[in-house]
Amino acid sequence: MRRATIIRAALIGMVAAVGLAGCRGGPSADEVLNAPQVVHHVVFFVLKDKSRAAELAADCVGLRAVPGVVAAWAGPPFDSGRATVDKSYDVGFYIGFADAGAYAGYVEHPLHQALLKKWRPALEQIVVRDIRAEAR
């Protein structure tokens, strides 16, 4: 399966999972799909201690406070029932940015740096994908 297809399936799963969970105060799926994100940052975490997944997800969603963030969601894998969908992670995190400058600011922002410092030792694996939106 192509990586783009896997990433697209993961994003759709995360949108569906967030929609089913009631968004917990975040933007609706329609708001996000119609927002002007240019850079999409998708991260998949495998934790050493699986019981900390909800804590990591909450910390990730806290990054909505970073300037230039248009949307952010985090949560467990969505069980779509499809064998081709990779569920080999504990927390998936999506964050969208208005432009490349906002993304660059996020990378160095103190909230992001604090999250990295706190969670890196707790991770067994991390997979990061950045996508530039060209087709809408």
Backbone bond lengths (Angstrom), bond angles and torsions (degrees), N, CA, C in turn:
res aa  C-N    CA-C-N  psi(-1)  N-CA   C-N-CA  omega(-1)  CA-C   N-CA-C  phi
1 M - - - 1.449 - - 1.528 108.23 -
2 R 1.294 116.92 136.05 1.461 121.33 179.53 1.511 110.79 -67.13
3 R 1.337 115.52 147.64 1.463 120.99 -179.96 1.518 111.74 -59.82
4 A 1.324 117.57 -38.82 1.466 120.71 -179.69 1.522 110.45 -61.08
5 T 1.337 117.13 -38.53 1.455 121.08 179.04 1.516 110.36 -67.25
6 I 1.326 117.25 -40.83 1.462 121.72 178.66 1.522 110.00 -62.92
7 I 1.323 116.51 -45.87 1.463 120.54 -179.40 1.523 110.13 -64.01
8 R 1.338 116.83 -43.83 1.465 120.32 179.06 1.527 110.14 -60.81
9 A 1.337 117.59 -44.01 1.462 120.70 179.21 1.526 110.78 -63.13
10 A 1.320 116.71 -39.17 1.472 120.07 178.88 1.525 110.49 -64.75
11 L 1.330 117.24 -43.30 1.463 120.54 179.48 1.528 110.88 -63.54
12 I 1.326 116.45 -43.06 1.462 120.21 179.28 1.523 109.62 -64.14
13 G 1.334 116.41 -41.55 1.465 120.22 177.64 1.507 111.98 -62.29
14 M 1.336 116.44 -40.83 1.460 119.64 179.58 1.522 110.66 -67.65
15 V 1.346 117.34 -39.53 1.462 120.35 177.02 1.525 109.35 -62.06
16 A 1.321 116.83 -44.15 1.464 120.44 -179.94 1.524 111.02 -64.83
17 A 1.328 116.84 -44.16 1.466 120.34 -179.58 1.515 111.04 -62.20
18 V 1.313 116.58 -42.35 1.460 119.96 179.31 1.522 109.65 -65.88
19 G 1.323 116.99 -40.88 1.456 120.27 178.38 1.517 111.82 -62.28
20 L 1.335 116.88 -40.95 1.449 120.51 179.01 1.520 112.05 -68.93
21 A 1.329 116.54 -29.88 1.463 120.62 -179.06 1.522 112.08 -84.32
22 G 1.308 117.90 -0.74 1.457 120.85 177.42 1.515 113.33 82.24
23 C 1.300 118.87 13.14 1.458 125.63 175.44 1.520 114.68 64.96
24 R 1.301 119.55 -11.10 1.464 122.94 177.24 1.520 112.43 43.80
25 G 1.319 116.44 48.62 1.457 120.38 175.66 1.514 114.34 88.35
26 G 1.314 118.48 -2.98 1.456 121.67 -179.85 1.519 110.92 -87.25
27 P 1.313 117.12 -178.89 1.459 120.70 -179.78 1.524 111.18 -70.06
28 S 1.323 116.47 155.55 1.460 120.41 176.58 1.524 109.23 -74.53
29 A 1.322 115.88 163.66 1.460 120.22 178.43 1.529 110.44 -59.98
30 D 1.343 118.20 -39.84 1.463 121.14 178.42 1.526 111.24 -62.18
31 E 1.345 116.13 -42.04 1.466 119.47 179.37 1.517 111.05 -61.85
32 V 1.319 115.94 -41.30 1.460 119.28 -178.07 1.521 111.02 -71.33
33 L 1.326 116.64 -44.34 1.456 119.33 -178.12 1.525 112.29 -65.59
34 N 1.321 117.66 -23.56 1.457 121.24 179.58 1.522 112.86 -101.38
35 A 1.318 117.84 -0.61 1.465 121.61 179.82 1.527 109.93 -78.02
36 P 1.311 116.46 159.65 1.469 120.10 -174.20 1.532 114.58 -86.15
37 Q 1.345 118.31 46.04 1.455 118.75 176.57 1.517 110.01 -65.03
38 V 1.307 115.06 136.61 1.457 120.83 176.17 1.521 109.79 -111.88
39 V 1.325 116.43 -36.40 1.459 121.77 179.17 1.526 108.39 -115.84
40 H 1.326 115.50 128.75 1.458 122.75 178.83 1.522 107.58 -113.98
41 H 1.316 116.66 127.07 1.466 123.53 -177.88 1.524 106.47 -116.49
42 V 1.321 116.94 118.01 1.455 122.43 -176.78 1.525 108.10 -121.41
43 V 1.330 116.16 127.50 1.463 121.19 -176.34 1.525 108.60 -129.11
44 F 1.328 115.81 136.93 1.461 122.28 176.64 1.523 107.99 -120.50
45 F 1.332 115.98 122.83 1.456 122.63 -176.49 1.527 110.74 -109.62
46 V 1.330 116.05 137.49 1.458 122.55 167.90 1.522 105.43 -115.16
47 L 1.327 115.84 120.32 1.459 122.11 -175.53 1.527 111.97 -93.53
48 K 1.316 115.45 147.68 1.465 120.30 172.29 1.525 109.52 -68.13
49 D 1.319 117.19 -39.61 1.466 123.65 179.03 1.526 107.77 -113.73
50 K 1.324 116.04 99.95 1.468 122.22 -175.42 1.531 112.69 -59.38
51 S 1.317 117.75 -24.75 1.463 120.84 -177.12 1.528 112.65 -68.90
52 R 1.324 118.18 -9.21 1.467 121.51 -179.07 1.529 112.71 -96.37
53 A 1.322 117.43 9.07 1.469 121.09 -175.67 1.531 112.65 -58.97
54 A 1.315 118.36 -45.08 1.466 120.30 -178.83 1.528 111.09 -64.82
55 E 1.313 116.98 -36.13 1.468 121.07 177.91 1.532 110.77 -64.18
56 L 1.330 116.64 -44.53 1.465 120.38 177.98 1.520 110.60 -63.27
57 A 1.321 117.38 -44.77 1.472 120.68 179.73 1.526 110.72 -58.78
58 A 1.316 117.04 -43.48 1.470 120.61 179.30 1.524 110.83 -63.83
59 D 1.321 117.27 -41.09 1.465 120.30 178.10 1.529 110.95 -63.47
60 C 1.324 116.85 -40.67 1.464 120.72 179.24 1.528 110.83 -62.36
61 V 1.318 117.02 -46.37 1.463 120.93 -179.00 1.527 110.52 -63.86
62 G 1.323 117.42 -26.40 1.459 121.24 175.82 1.514 113.15 -61.77
63 L 1.323 116.42 -17.72 1.466 120.34 178.87 1.531 112.40 -73.01
64 R 1.332 117.25 -2.88 1.471 120.41 173.33 1.530 110.93 -59.56
65 A 1.323 116.26 -22.01 1.470 120.91 -178.26 1.525 112.84 -73.90
66 V 1.318 118.14 -11.18 1.467 121.30 -179.80 1.533 108.80 -72.82
67 P 1.330 118.06 131.40 1.469 120.71 179.24 1.538 112.04 -57.04
68 G 1.326 115.58 139.12 1.462 121.03 178.07 1.515 114.20 91.51
69 V 1.339 117.51 -6.66 1.460 120.67 177.16 1.526 108.21 -78.09
70 V 1.319 115.97 127.53 1.454 121.70 -179.34 1.530 110.69 -96.06
71 A 1.337 117.12 -33.79 1.463 121.84 -179.52 1.517 109.15 -158.08
72 A 1.326 116.28 151.57 1.459 121.21 174.99 1.518 109.01 -155.03
73 W 1.322 116.18 135.85 1.457 123.54 176.04 1.514 108.64 -139.82
74 A 1.309 116.50 154.82 1.460 121.33 173.44 1.519 108.34 -151.15
75 G 1.329 116.37 148.21 1.455 120.01 177.39 1.510 111.93 176.06
76 P 1.324 115.25 -178.48 1.462 121.10 -179.58 1.522 111.23 -76.05
77 P 1.324 116.94 169.46 1.464 119.27 176.14 1.535 111.13 -59.09
78 F 1.299 115.54 144.57 1.461 122.51 175.73 1.522 107.49 -92.18
79 D 1.324 117.45 123.31 1.457 120.92 179.88 1.520 108.96 -85.78
80 S 1.317 114.75 94.92 1.463 121.07 -179.02 1.520 112.17 -82.80
81 G 1.340 116.05 -8.62 1.451 119.99 -177.34 1.516 113.49 82.62
82 R 1.331 116.29 2.32 1.464 120.98 -178.50 1.526 109.89 -96.25
83 A 1.328 116.62 125.48 1.461 121.61 -178.35 1.525 112.04 -65.43
84 T 1.315 117.84 -23.69 1.466 120.86 -176.60 1.520 113.48 -81.61
85 V 1.345 117.23 -8.80 1.467 120.48 -178.14 1.523 109.34 -88.99
86 D 1.318 115.85 124.44 1.463 122.56 -179.25 1.528 110.11 -73.70
87 K 1.323 115.93 121.14 1.464 121.36 177.64 1.529 110.09 -119.55
88 S 1.321 116.70 26.70 1.470 121.36 -174.21 1.528 112.25 -88.34
89 Y 1.309 116.78 42.57 1.461 122.13 177.77 1.527 107.75 -142.62
90 D 1.315 116.02 163.09 1.459 120.90 -178.97 1.524 112.26 -98.08
91 V 1.332 116.54 -37.91 1.461 121.91 179.63 1.521 108.58 -136.42
92 G 1.310 115.80 129.46 1.453 121.42 171.06 1.517 107.98 -105.16
93 F 1.329 116.32 143.07 1.465 120.98 -177.47 1.513 108.62 -134.75
94 Y 1.330 115.03 129.58 1.457 121.69 175.93 1.522 107.94 -122.26
95 I 1.337 115.41 135.74 1.459 120.63 174.25 1.522 107.81 -142.34
96 G 1.330 116.77 131.32 1.459 121.97 -179.38 1.516 110.82 -111.88
97 F 1.319 115.93 144.63 1.464 122.35 -176.92 1.520 110.68 -122.14
98 A 1.321 115.12 147.65 1.460 121.67 -179.35 1.519 111.90 -64.59
99 D 1.335 117.08 -32.95 1.466 120.59 -179.29 1.523 109.77 -162.90
100 A 1.326 115.88 174.69 1.465 121.50 -177.79 1.528 111.51 -63.36
101 G 1.317 117.62 -32.21 1.464 120.91 177.74 1.521 111.48 -65.29
102 A 1.320 116.92 -39.73 1.468 120.83 177.37 1.524 110.13 -64.47
103 Y 1.326 116.40 -40.10 1.467 120.28 177.65 1.536 110.28 -62.96
104 A 1.316 117.03 -44.95 1.470 120.90 179.40 1.528 110.72 -60.76
105 G 1.336 116.84 -40.28 1.457 120.44 177.54 1.517 112.31 -65.02
106 Y 1.330 116.81 -36.59 1.470 122.45 177.97 1.520 111.16 -62.82
107 V 1.319 115.98 -44.00 1.473 120.39 -176.76 1.524 111.00 -55.44
108 E 1.323 116.80 -40.38 1.464 121.14 -177.11 1.534 113.52 -96.88
109 H 1.328 118.04 -4.45 1.466 121.13 -175.68 1.536 110.65 -62.65
110 P 1.335 117.25 141.54 1.468 121.02 -179.32 1.540 114.37 -56.67
111 L 1.330 118.80 -35.33 1.468 120.19 178.22 1.531 111.20 -65.02
112 H 1.323 116.87 -42.12 1.463 121.13 177.94 1.522 110.75 -66.18
113 Q 1.320 115.97 -45.03 1.474 120.20 179.53 1.534 111.24 -61.90
114 A 1.334 117.32 -39.12 1.465 121.03 178.50 1.524 110.82 -65.60
115 L 1.347 117.25 -39.75 1.453 120.67 177.86 1.526 110.12 -62.39
116 L 1.322 116.94 -44.40 1.466 120.38 178.90 1.522 111.43 -60.73
117 K 1.310 116.41 -44.83 1.464 120.85 -178.62 1.535 110.70 -62.57
118 K 1.325 116.30 -42.51 1.462 120.71 -179.49 1.525 112.34 -67.32
119 W 1.335 117.83 -43.30 1.455 121.23 -167.40 1.523 115.90 -97.38
120 R 1.322 119.62 -23.32 1.476 119.11 -178.59 1.522 113.49 -52.06
121 P 1.338 119.02 -45.62 1.470 118.51 179.64 1.532 113.89 -64.94
122 A 1.318 117.67 -20.12 1.459 122.42 -177.44 1.529 112.91 -90.23
123 L 1.328 117.03 -2.37 1.465 120.68 -174.11 1.518 112.35 -97.72
124 E 1.310 113.92 136.58 1.460 120.97 171.26 1.527 109.15 -87.50
125 Q 1.337 115.47 -35.58 1.467 121.02 -179.31 1.523 109.02 -156.84
126 I 1.322 114.94 151.15 1.461 121.70 174.37 1.526 107.69 -141.54
127 V 1.309 115.99 134.58 1.462 122.33 176.09 1.527 106.38 -123.21
128 V 1.329 116.17 125.47 1.461 121.51 -177.29 1.519 108.60 -120.97
129 R 1.322 116.40 133.08 1.465 122.48 176.05 1.520 108.11 -131.31
130 D 1.317 116.74 131.37 1.456 122.60 174.90 1.520 108.06 -113.63
131 I 1.318 115.44 134.38 1.468 121.37 -175.92 1.516 108.52 -125.78
132 R 1.314 116.87 130.89 1.481 121.67 173.89 1.524 107.07 -96.20
133 A 1.308 116.21 121.27 1.463 120.56 -178.45 1.520 109.34 -75.21
134 E 1.311 116.38 120.77 1.456 121.38 176.82 1.517 110.84 -119.63
135 A 1.333 115.22 -38.74 1.471 120.29 -179.24 1.513 108.30 -106.20
136 R 1.322 115.57 133.46 1.475 120.37 177.71 1.494 108.64 -131.06
